Amino acid sequence: MAVPAMAVAALFALAALGGVAEAQQLSTAYYDGSCPHVYDTVRRVVQEARASDPRILASLLRLHFHDCFVNGCDASLLLDETPTMRSEKAADPNNGSARGFPVVNDIKAALENACPGVVSCADILALAAEVSVELAGGPYWRVMLGRRDGMTANFDGAQDLPNPKEALNDLKQKFADLGLDDTDFVALQGAHTIGRAQCTSFQDRLYNFSGTERADPTLDRSYLAALRESCPAAVSGGNTRLNNLDPATPDTFDNHYYANIQSNRGLLRSDQAMLSATEEGAASTTPIVARFADSQTEFFKSFATAMIKMGNIAPLTGGMGQVRRDCRVVN
């Protein structure tokens, strides 16, 4: 019974928020009459994809993040390039690393077959993210629905997505600009409890941290040695080898990620900075890291709350936007 309690707590937390007018336009019951099996359909397709690709859960969760942080949660990330529009897929933070698009297309096809022209691609991303977290062992929350799809991509905006090599205070500000506080930031970073990262995302920490030609001094020595073995210095074209974001339980959504940080085993700079970058504002994030490391329940509650808040970043509702028939193109 603890899981529904977490979902209720997250919804109460959202209701208490001030200044999030868009949240009131969405509803957990939005498709109850028009497409009552939407959640079961999304879950079935994601489960099928997971059977052949264990990484897909982290990938689908990441798509929702990368969509909401650009233009709001409007599925602009899913649009293909056209002669007059650059795709967000081509932006540096997405090109070669954002994945899971075929699964989103499969979900859309299944829903178009069941409920033609009803379920938006933006809502599919939100539902797929929740399903992915739940299937990986994480918390359940009732997804707010009723988003409409945007009709243009924002390549320049996608170029400015949060970067794991950015300073902690800059990252916190990017989240704050979207109405997400430090607790939301630390909780959402916890999505790194599942998934993989390419060597290129952190290789500077192993050999030339901040231009010092030395390793990041905050890295645990044995962890550093293991990462150097996985990511040797001299690899032409950049090393795209994948490494577990959470070396302890890489495919389970749990709070081990925060214990890793406390042991100086945060893989990305942005992970470890929440504890170690005192000059960049870690004083506000360190106690939150400790709280989540001590209590998985606290982490799950805060993560569910933060995901609901993030899912309500500037959604298109009512007569705005459209419900795309194909997530890759405007109707």
C-alpha positions as CSV (number, residue, x, y, z in Angstrom):
1,M,0.0,0.0,0.0
2,A,3.0,2.3,0.3
3,V,3.2,3.0,-3.5
4,P,-0.3,4.6,-3.8
5,A,0.5,6.7,-0.7
6,M,3.5,8.0,-2.5
7,A,1.4,9.0,-5.5
8,V,-1.1,10.7,-3.2
9,A,1.6,12.6,-1.4
10,A,3.0,13.8,-4.8
11,L,-0.4,15.0,-5.9
12,F,-1.0,16.9,-2.7
13,A,2.4,18.5,-3.0
14,L,1.5,19.6,-6.5
15,A,-1.8,21.0,-5.4
16,A,0.1,23.1,-2.8
17,L,2.3,24.8,-5.4
18,G,1.8,28.4,-6.2
19,G,2.1,29.9,-9.7
20,V,1.7,26.7,-11.7
21,A,-1.5,27.6,-13.5
22,E,-0.9,25.0,-16.2
23,A,-1.2,22.2,-13.7
24,Q,-4.9,23.0,-13.2
25,Q,-5.6,22.4,-16.8
26,L,-4.4,18.8,-16.8
27,S,-6.2,15.8,-15.2
28,T,-5.3,12.2,-14.3
29,A,-8.8,11.3,-15.7
30,Y,-8.4,13.1,-19.0
31,Y,-8.7,10.0,-21.2
32,D,-11.1,8.0,-19.0
33,G,-13.9,8.4,-21.5
34,S,-12.1,8.9,-24.8
35,C,-9.3,6.2,-24.4
36,P,-9.7,4.3,-21.2
37,H,-7.0,1.8,-21.9
38,V,-4.3,4.3,-22.6
39,Y,-2.1,3.4,-19.6
40,D,-2.3,-0.3,-20.2
41,T,-1.4,0.2,-23.9
42,V,1.7,2.2,-23.0
43,R,2.7,-0.3,-20.4
44,R,2.3,-3.2,-22.8
45,V,4.4,-1.7,-25.5
46,V,7.2,-0.6,-23.1
47,Q,7.2,-4.1,-21.5
48,E,7.6,-5.6,-25.0
49,A,10.5,-3.3,-25.8
50,R,12.2,-3.9,-22.5
51,A,12.3,-7.7,-23.2
52,S,14.8,-7.1,-26.0
53,D,16.4,-3.9,-24.7
54,P,16.9,-3.5,-21.0
55,R,18.3,0.1,-21.6
56,I,15.0,1.3,-23.0
57,L,13.5,2.3,-19.6
58,A,16.2,4.8,-18.9
59,S,16.0,6.0,-22.5
60,L,12.3,6.7,-22.4
61,L,12.6,8.5,-19.1
62,R,15.4,10.7,-20.6
63,L,13.2,11.6,-23.6
64,H,10.6,13.1,-21.3
65,F,13.2,15.2,-19.5
66,H,14.7,16.4,-22.7
67,D,11.3,17.3,-24.1
68,C,10.0,19.2,-21.1
69,F,13.2,21.3,-20.8
70,V,12.7,22.7,-24.3
71,N,9.5,24.5,-25.2
72,G,7.8,22.8,-22.3
73,C,6.2,19.3,-22.4
74,D,5.0,19.5,-26.0
75,A,6.7,16.6,-27.8
76,S,8.8,19.0,-29.8
77,L,11.7,16.6,-29.3
78,L,10.0,14.0,-31.5
79,L,9.7,16.1,-34.6
80,D,11.9,15.1,-37.5
81,E,14.0,17.6,-39.5
82,T,12.4,19.4,-42.4
83,P,13.8,21.8,-45.0
84,T,12.6,24.7,-42.9
85,M,13.1,23.4,-39.4
86,R,16.0,21.9,-37.5
87,S,15.1,19.0,-35.3
88,E,15.9,18.9,-31.6
89,K,17.2,15.4,-32.2
90,A,20.2,16.9,-34.0
91,A,21.2,19.1,-31.1
92,D,24.4,18.1,-29.3
93,P,22.8,16.8,-26.1
94,N,20.5,14.5,-28.2
95,N,22.5,13.6,-31.3
96,G,23.9,10.1,-30.9
97,S,22.6,9.6,-27.4
98,A,18.8,10.3,-27.2
99,R,17.1,7.0,-28.1
100,G,13.8,5.2,-27.8
101,F,12.0,7.0,-30.6
102,P,10.9,3.8,-32.4
103,V,9.2,2.7,-29.1
104,V,7.3,6.0,-28.9
105,N,6.3,5.4,-32.5
106,D,5.0,1.9,-31.6
107,I,3.0,3.3,-28.7
108,K,1.5,6.0,-30.9
109,A,0.6,3.4,-33.6
110,A,-1.1,1.2,-31.0
111,L,-3.1,4.1,-29.6
112,E,-4.0,5.4,-33.0
113,N,-5.4,2.0,-33.7
114,A,-7.5,2.0,-30.5
115,C,-8.3,5.7,-30.2
116,P,-7.6,7.6,-33.4
117,G,-6.6,11.2,-33.0
118,V,-7.1,11.2,-29.2
119,V,-3.8,10.7,-27.3
120,S,-1.1,13.3,-27.8
121,C,2.6,12.5,-28.2
122,A,3.4,14.7,-25.3
123,D,1.2,12.6,-23.0
124,I,2.7,9.4,-24.4
125,L,6.2,10.7,-23.3
126,A,4.9,11.4,-19.8
127,L,3.2,8.1,-19.5
128,A,6.2,6.1,-20.9
129,A,8.4,7.8,-18.3
130,E,6.2,6.8,-15.4
131,V,5.8,3.3,-16.7
132,S,9.6,3.0,-17.2
133,V,10.3,4.1,-13.6
134,E,7.7,1.7,-12.2
135,L,8.9,-1.3,-14.3
136,A,12.5,-0.6,-13.0
137,G,11.3,-0.9,-9.4
138,G,10.7,2.8,-8.8
139,P,7.6,4.7,-7.5
140,Y,4.2,4.9,-9.1
141,W,2.4,8.2,-9.6
142,R,-0.8,9.1,-11.4
143,V,0.3,11.1,-14.5
144,M,-1.4,14.4,-15.2
145,L,-2.7,14.3,-18.8
146,G,-4.3,16.5,-21.4
147,R,-1.2,18.0,-23.1
148,R,-1.3,18.9,-26.8
149,D,1.5,18.6,-29.2
150,G,3.7,21.5,-30.4
151,M,4.0,22.3,-34.1
152,T,7.7,23.4,-34.2
153,A,11.0,22.2,-32.8
154,N,13.5,24.4,-31.0
155,F,17.0,23.4,-32.0
156,D,18.7,26.3,-30.2
157,G,16.8,25.6,-27.0
158,A,17.9,21.9,-27.1
159,Q,21.5,23.0,-27.5
160,D,21.1,24.6,-24.0
161,L,19.8,21.5,-22.2
162,P,21.4,20.8,-18.8
163,N,24.9,19.4,-19.4
164,P,26.6,17.0,-17.0
165,K,29.8,19.0,-17.3
166,E,28.2,22.3,-16.3
167,A,28.9,24.0,-12.9
168,L,26.4,23.0,-10.2
169,N,25.1,26.5,-9.6
170,D,24.4,26.8,-13.4
171,L,22.5,23.5,-13.4
172,K,20.5,24.5,-10.3
173,Q,19.6,27.8,-12.0
174,K,18.4,26.1,-15.2
175,F,16.0,24.0,-13.0
176,A,14.9,27.0,-11.0
177,D,14.1,28.9,-14.2
178,L,11.5,26.2,-14.8
179,G,10.0,26.3,-11.3
180,L,12.0,23.3,-10.0
181,D,13.7,23.8,-6.6
182,D,16.8,22.2,-5.2
183,T,14.9,19.2,-3.8
184,D,13.4,18.7,-7.3
185,F,16.8,19.0,-8.9
186,V,18.5,16.5,-6.6
187,A,15.5,14.1,-6.9
188,L,15.4,14.3,-10.7
189,Q,19.2,13.8,-10.9
190,G,18.3,10.5,-9.2
191,A,17.0,9.3,-12.6
192,H,20.7,8.4,-13.0
193,T,20.1,5.4,-10.8
194,I,19.4,3.6,-14.1
195,G,20.9,3.8,-17.6
196,R,24.3,4.2,-19.1
197,A,26.6,7.1,-20.1
198,Q,29.2,7.3,-22.9
199,C,32.9,7.8,-21.9
200,T,32.8,11.2,-23.7
201,S,30.3,12.4,-21.0
202,F,32.9,12.2,-18.2
203,Q,36.3,11.4,-19.7
204,D,37.7,14.8,-18.8
205,R,37.3,13.8,-15.1
206,L,39.6,10.9,-15.7
207,Y,42.5,12.6,-17.3
208,N,42.2,16.4,-17.5
209,F,39.8,17.7,-15.0
210,S,39.3,21.5,-15.3
211,G,42.3,21.7,-17.6
212,T,44.7,20.4,-14.8
213,E,45.9,17.3,-16.8
214,R,45.0,15.3,-13.7
215,A,42.0,13.3,-12.6
216,D,39.1,14.8,-10.6
217,P,40.3,14.7,-7.0
218,T,36.9,13.8,-5.8
219,L,36.8,10.5,-7.6
220,D,37.3,7.4,-5.5
221,R,40.7,5.9,-6.5
222,S,39.5,2.4,-7.2
223,Y,36.5,3.7,-9.1
224,L,38.9,6.0,-11.1
225,A,41.1,3.0,-12.0
226,A,38.0,1.0,-13.2
227,L,36.8,3.9,-15.3
228,R,40.2,4.5,-16.9
229,E,40.2,0.8,-17.9
230,S,36.8,1.2,-19.5
231,C,37.7,4.6,-21.1
232,P,41.3,4.8,-22.1
233,A,42.8,8.2,-22.9
234,A,43.8,7.7,-26.5
235,V,40.7,6.8,-28.5
236,S,40.3,8.5,-31.9
237,G,36.9,10.1,-32.6
238,G,35.8,10.0,-29.0
239,N,35.0,7.0,-26.8
240,T,31.4,6.1,-27.0
241,R,31.7,3.0,-24.8
242,L,28.8,2.8,-22.3
243,N,29.3,2.7,-18.6
244,N,26.7,2.1,-15.9
245,L,25.5,5.3,-14.2
246,D,25.0,3.3,-11.0
247,P,27.6,0.6,-10.8
248,A,25.9,-1.0,-7.8
249,T,22.4,-1.7,-9.3
250,P,22.4,-0.3,-12.9
251,D,19.0,-1.5,-14.0
252,T,17.1,-1.0,-10.7
253,F,15.4,2.2,-9.7
254,D,16.6,2.7,-6.1
255,N,18.5,5.1,-3.9
256,H,21.9,3.5,-4.3
257,Y,22.8,6.4,-6.7
258,Y,23.0,8.7,-3.6
259,A,25.1,6.2,-1.6
260,N,27.5,6.1,-4.6
261,I,27.8,9.9,-4.4
262,Q,28.6,9.7,-0.7
263,S,31.3,7.2,-1.6
264,N,32.8,9.5,-4.3
265,R,31.5,7.2,-7.0
266,G,29.2,9.6,-8.9
267,L,29.9,8.9,-12.5
268,L,29.1,12.3,-14.0
269,R,30.5,15.6,-12.8
270,S,26.9,16.8,-12.2
271,D,26.3,13.8,-9.9
272,Q,29.3,14.2,-7.7
273,A,29.1,18.0,-7.6
274,M,25.9,17.9,-5.5
275,L,28.1,16.8,-2.7
276,S,31.6,17.9,-3.5
277,A,31.4,21.3,-5.3
278,T,31.1,23.5,-2.3
279,E,32.3,26.6,-4.2
280,E,29.3,26.0,-6.6
281,G,26.5,25.9,-4.0
282,A,26.7,22.2,-2.8
283,A,25.7,23.4,0.6
284,S,22.1,23.4,-0.4
285,T,22.2,20.0,-2.1
286,T,24.4,18.0,0.2
287,P,21.7,17.5,2.9
288,I,19.2,16.4,0.3
289,V,21.7,13.8,-1.1
290,A,22.1,12.6,2.5
291,R,18.4,12.4,3.1
292,F,17.8,10.4,-0.1
293,A,20.7,8.1,0.7
294,D,19.2,7.4,4.1
295,S,15.7,6.8,2.9
296,Q,14.5,5.3,-0.3
297,T,10.9,6.3,0.6
298,E,11.9,9.9,0.8
299,F,13.6,9.7,-2.5
300,F,10.6,8.0,-4.2
301,K,8.2,10.6,-2.8
302,S,10.3,13.5,-3.9
303,F,11.0,12.0,-7.3
304,A,7.2,11.5,-7.9
305,T,6.5,15.0,-6.9
306,A,9.3,16.4,-9.1
307,M,8.2,14.4,-12.1
308,I,4.6,15.8,-11.8
309,K,6.0,19.3,-11.5
310,M,8.3,18.8,-14.5
311,G,5.5,17.3,-16.5
312,N,3.6,20.6,-16.0
313,I,6.2,22.8,-17.5
314,A,4.3,25.0,-20.0
315,P,2.0,22.4,-21.5
316,L,-0.2,23.2,-24.5
317,T,-3.8,22.6,-23.5
318,G,-7.3,23.3,-24.8
319,G,-7.2,24.5,-28.4
320,M,-3.4,25.1,-28.4
321,G,-1.2,22.9,-30.6
322,Q,-2.6,19.7,-32.0
323,V,-2.8,16.0,-31.4
324,R,-0.3,14.6,-34.0
325,R,-1.3,11.5,-35.9
326,D,2.4,10.7,-36.3
327,C,4.7,11.9,-33.6
328,R,7.5,12.7,-36.1
329,V,5.6,15.2,-38.2
330,V,3.0,18.0,-37.8
331,N,-0.4,17.0,-39.1
